[in-house]
C-alpha cells in the first residue's frame, strides 16, 4: 500500500464473542452464532460503502472442532443456512463478489462442504470484491500444508531446496493475500493462529465488543486509527 493511499483495501476480522453475547442475554451460548451470522451479512454492505475490496473472516478454527456436539451441530446448521442464503443472494452476483473458503474444508460434513464448493464455483469469475471465509482454518496448519506441498514438489524433482523463497511459500498457502488491518472482537488480545504468515505487517486492533455487538461505527473507528498510524514496514 502506498503512502498516498492509506485506506485499507483488505481487512481481516476474528469473529469472536458470539457465545459471550448470548450469555449476556441469558440464552443458550450457541444461540449467539445466529446473531453473529446476521452481523456478517450487514458487514458486506458496510465494506462496499467505504470501498473495502476484500475481507477475510475467521469463522471457524481447527480447534473449534472440539466444541460440544450440541454446539457443533447448531453451528453447522447456521453455516448451512447462511451459505444457502448467500448462494441465492442477488447482491453477490450484482456486485460481482468472489467468495472463497480457506482452510481444511474437506473436514466439514458433506452438506456444508458441498455448499462451500458450490458458492466458490458460482462466484469464481467475479473480481470486483472478495470475501474469504477462514473455515477449519489455522495459520500453523496452513504453513504445514504448504510445506507438505513444497516437499512433494522437491520429491518429484520439480524444484530444489534452493528454489524455496517467500514467493514460493506464498504460492502454496491457502491464500497469499495480506490484510492491511485485522480486527479482533470479544476482548481477547491474542492473534489465535490467524493468518500467521500473511499478517506479518498487518495493523491489529483489539475490541472489547463481542462480534454481534460490532457496528459500522466500530469499523470506521478502526479505519480512522489505521489511517493515523505510521506504517514503517521495518524501515
C-alpha positions as CSV (number, residue, x, y, z in Angstrom):
1,X,0.0,0.0,0.0
2,X,1.4,3.4,-1.0
3,X,1.8,6.2,1.5
4,X,-0.6,8.3,-0.7
5,X,-3.4,5.8,-0.2
6,X,-3.7,4.8,3.5
7,X,-7.2,3.5,3.3
8,X,-7.2,-0.3,3.8
9,X,-8.3,-2.4,0.9
10,X,-8.1,-5.7,2.7
11,X,-9.5,-6.2,6.3
12,X,-9.3,-9.3,8.3
13,X,-11.7,-9.9,11.2
14,X,-11.6,-12.5,14.0
15,X,-15.3,-13.0,14.7
16,X,-15.1,-13.6,18.5
17,X,-17.6,-13.4,21.3
18,X,-20.8,-14.9,19.9
19,X,-21.2,-17.2,23.0
20,X,-20.4,-14.5,25.5
21,X,-23.0,-12.2,23.8
22,X,-25.6,-15.0,24.2
23,X,-24.8,-15.5,27.8
24,X,-25.3,-11.8,28.4
25,X,-28.8,-12.2,27.1
26,X,-29.2,-15.3,29.3
27,X,-29.9,-17.7,26.4
28,X,-28.1,-20.9,25.4
29,X,-24.5,-19.9,24.4
30,X,-24.6,-21.3,20.9
31,X,-27.6,-19.2,20.0
32,X,-25.1,-16.3,19.7
33,X,-23.9,-17.7,16.4
34,X,-27.2,-16.7,14.8
35,X,-26.6,-13.1,15.7
36,X,-23.0,-13.4,14.5
37,X,-24.2,-14.6,11.1
38,X,-26.6,-11.8,10.8
39,X,-23.8,-9.3,11.6
40,X,-21.6,-10.8,8.8
41,X,-24.4,-10.1,6.3
42,X,-24.5,-6.5,7.4
43,X,-20.7,-6.2,7.2
44,X,-20.7,-6.8,3.5
45,X,-22.8,-3.7,2.9
46,X,-20.6,-1.6,5.2
47,X,-17.5,-2.6,3.4
48,X,-19.0,-1.8,0.0
49,X,-20.0,1.6,1.2
50,X,-16.5,2.5,2.3
51,X,-14.7,0.8,-0.6
52,X,-13.0,-2.1,1.2
53,X,-12.4,-4.5,-1.6
54,X,-11.6,-7.6,0.3
55,X,-12.4,-9.1,3.7
56,X,-11.1,-12.3,5.4
57,X,-13.3,-13.6,8.2
58,X,-12.1,-16.1,10.8
59,X,-15.3,-18.0,11.2
60,X,-14.2,-21.5,12.4
61,X,-10.8,-22.6,13.6
62,X,-9.4,-26.1,13.6
63,X,-9.7,-26.0,17.4
64,X,-13.5,-25.3,17.1
65,X,-14.0,-28.9,16.1
66,X,-13.6,-29.7,19.8
67,X,-16.7,-27.8,20.7
68,X,-19.5,-29.8,22.4
69,X,-21.6,-31.8,20.0
70,X,-24.8,-29.8,20.6
71,X,-23.0,-26.6,19.8
72,X,-21.1,-28.0,16.8
73,X,-24.3,-29.3,15.3
74,X,-26.0,-26.0,15.8
75,X,-23.1,-24.2,14.2
76,X,-23.3,-26.5,11.2
77,X,-27.0,-25.6,10.9
78,X,-26.2,-21.9,11.0
79,X,-23.4,-22.3,8.4
80,X,-25.6,-24.3,6.0
81,X,-28.5,-21.8,6.2
82,X,-26.0,-18.9,5.7
83,X,-24.4,-20.4,2.7
84,X,-27.7,-21.3,1.1
85,X,-28.8,-17.7,1.5
86,X,-25.5,-16.4,0.0
87,X,-25.9,-18.7,-2.9
88,X,-29.3,-17.2,-3.7
89,X,-28.4,-13.6,-2.8
90,X,-28.7,-11.4,-5.9
91,X,-26.3,-8.9,-4.4
92,X,-23.4,-11.5,-4.6
93,X,-23.9,-11.6,-8.3
94,X,-24.8,-7.9,-8.9
95,X,-21.7,-6.7,-7.0
96,X,-19.5,-9.5,-8.5
97,X,-18.3,-10.8,-5.2
98,X,-15.8,-13.6,-5.3
99,X,-16.4,-15.9,-2.4
100,X,-13.6,-18.2,-1.2
101,X,-13.1,-20.6,1.7
102,X,-9.6,-21.1,3.1
103,X,-8.7,-24.0,5.4
104,X,-9.1,-27.7,5.5
105,X,-12.7,-27.5,4.4
106,X,-12.8,-31.2,3.5
107,X,-13.2,-31.9,7.2
108,X,-16.7,-30.5,7.3
109,X,-19.8,-32.6,6.9
110,X,-20.6,-33.3,3.3
111,X,-23.6,-31.0,3.1
112,X,-21.5,-28.0,4.3
113,X,-18.6,-28.8,2.1
114,X,-20.8,-29.1,-1.0
115,X,-22.3,-25.7,-0.3
116,X,-18.9,-24.1,0.0
117,X,-17.8,-25.6,-3.3
118,X,-21.0,-24.6,-4.9
119,X,-20.6,-21.0,-3.8
120,X,-17.0,-20.8,-4.9
121,X,-17.8,-22.2,-8.3
122,X,-20.7,-19.8,-8.8
123,X,-18.5,-16.8,-8.0
124,X,-15.1,-17.8,-9.3
125,X,-15.2,-15.3,-12.2
126,X,-16.2,-12.4,-10.0
127,X,-13.4,-9.8,-9.4
128,X,-14.9,-6.6,-8.0
129,X,-14.9,-7.7,-4.4
130,X,-13.6,-10.7,-2.5
131,X,-14.8,-12.4,0.7
132,X,-12.7,-15.1,2.2
133,X,-14.1,-17.3,5.0
134,X,-11.4,-19.0,7.1
135,X,-13.1,-22.3,7.9
136,X,-11.4,-25.3,9.5
137,X,-8.5,-22.8,9.5
138,X,-5.3,-22.5,11.4
139,X,-2.3,-20.4,10.5
140,X,0.2,-23.1,11.6
141,X,-1.8,-25.8,9.8
142,X,-1.7,-23.6,6.7
143,X,2.1,-23.5,6.9
144,X,2.3,-27.3,7.5
145,X,0.1,-27.9,4.4
146,X,2.2,-25.5,2.4
147,X,5.5,-27.2,3.5
148,X,4.0,-30.6,2.5
149,X,3.1,-29.3,-1.0
150,X,6.6,-27.9,-1.4
151,X,8.1,-31.2,-0.1
152,X,6.2,-33.2,-2.7
153,X,7.5,-30.9,-5.4
154,X,11.0,-31.5,-4.2
155,X,10.5,-35.2,-4.2
156,X,9.1,-35.1,-7.7
157,X,12.2,-33.2,-8.9
158,X,10.2,-30.2,-9.9
159,X,12.2,-27.8,-7.6
160,X,15.2,-28.0,-5.3
161,X,15.8,-26.6,-1.8
162,X,17.4,-23.6,-3.4
163,X,14.1,-22.7,-5.0
164,X,12.4,-22.1,-1.6
165,X,11.6,-18.4,-1.3
166,X,9.0,-16.3,0.4
167,X,7.3,-16.1,-3.0
168,X,7.2,-19.9,-3.4
169,X,5.7,-20.2,0.1
170,X,3.1,-17.6,-0.9
171,X,2.0,-19.7,-3.9
172,X,1.5,-22.8,-1.7
173,X,-0.6,-21.2,1.0
174,X,-4.4,-21.2,1.1
175,X,-4.2,-17.5,0.2
176,X,-1.3,-15.1,-0.4
177,X,-3.4,-12.0,0.2
178,X,-2.1,-9.9,3.1
179,X,-4.6,-7.8,5.2
180,X,-3.8,-4.2,5.8
181,X,-5.6,-4.3,9.1
182,X,-7.0,-7.0,11.3
183,X,-9.8,-6.6,13.9
184,X,-10.4,-9.0,16.8
185,X,-13.7,-8.6,18.7
186,X,-14.6,-10.1,22.0
187,X,-12.0,-8.6,24.4
188,X,-9.1,-11.1,24.0
189,X,-5.7,-9.7,23.0
190,X,-4.2,-12.6,21.0
191,X,-3.9,-13.5,17.4
192,X,-5.2,-17.1,17.8
193,X,-3.4,-18.7,14.8
194,X,-5.0,-16.3,12.3
195,X,-3.1,-15.6,9.0
196,X,0.3,-16.3,10.7
197,X,2.3,-15.8,7.5
198,X,0.1,-13.1,5.8
199,X,-0.2,-10.8,8.8
200,X,3.5,-10.0,9.2
201,X,2.9,-6.3,8.7
202,X,-0.8,-6.0,9.3
203,X,-2.1,-3.4,11.8
204,X,-4.0,-5.1,14.7
205,X,-7.0,-3.7,16.6
206,X,-8.5,-5.5,19.6
207,X,-12.0,-4.5,20.6
208,X,-13.9,-5.2,23.8
209,X,-17.2,-5.5,22.0
210,X,-18.3,-9.0,21.0
211,X,-18.9,-9.7,17.3
212,X,-22.7,-9.5,17.5
213,X,-22.3,-6.0,19.1
214,X,-20.0,-4.8,16.3
215,X,-21.4,-1.9,14.3
216,X,-20.4,0.1,11.3
217,X,-19.1,2.9,13.6
218,X,-16.6,0.5,15.1
219,X,-15.3,-0.4,11.7
220,X,-15.0,3.3,10.8
221,X,-13.1,4.0,14.0
222,X,-10.6,1.2,13.3
223,X,-10.1,2.6,9.8
224,X,-9.6,6.1,11.2
225,X,-7.0,4.8,13.7
226,X,-5.3,2.8,10.9
227,X,-5.0,5.9,8.8
228,X,-3.3,7.7,11.6
229,X,-0.7,5.0,12.2
230,X,2.7,5.3,10.7
231,X,3.4,2.0,8.8
232,X,7.2,1.7,8.5
233,X,7.5,-1.9,7.2
234,X,10.8,-2.2,9.1
235,X,12.3,0.9,7.6
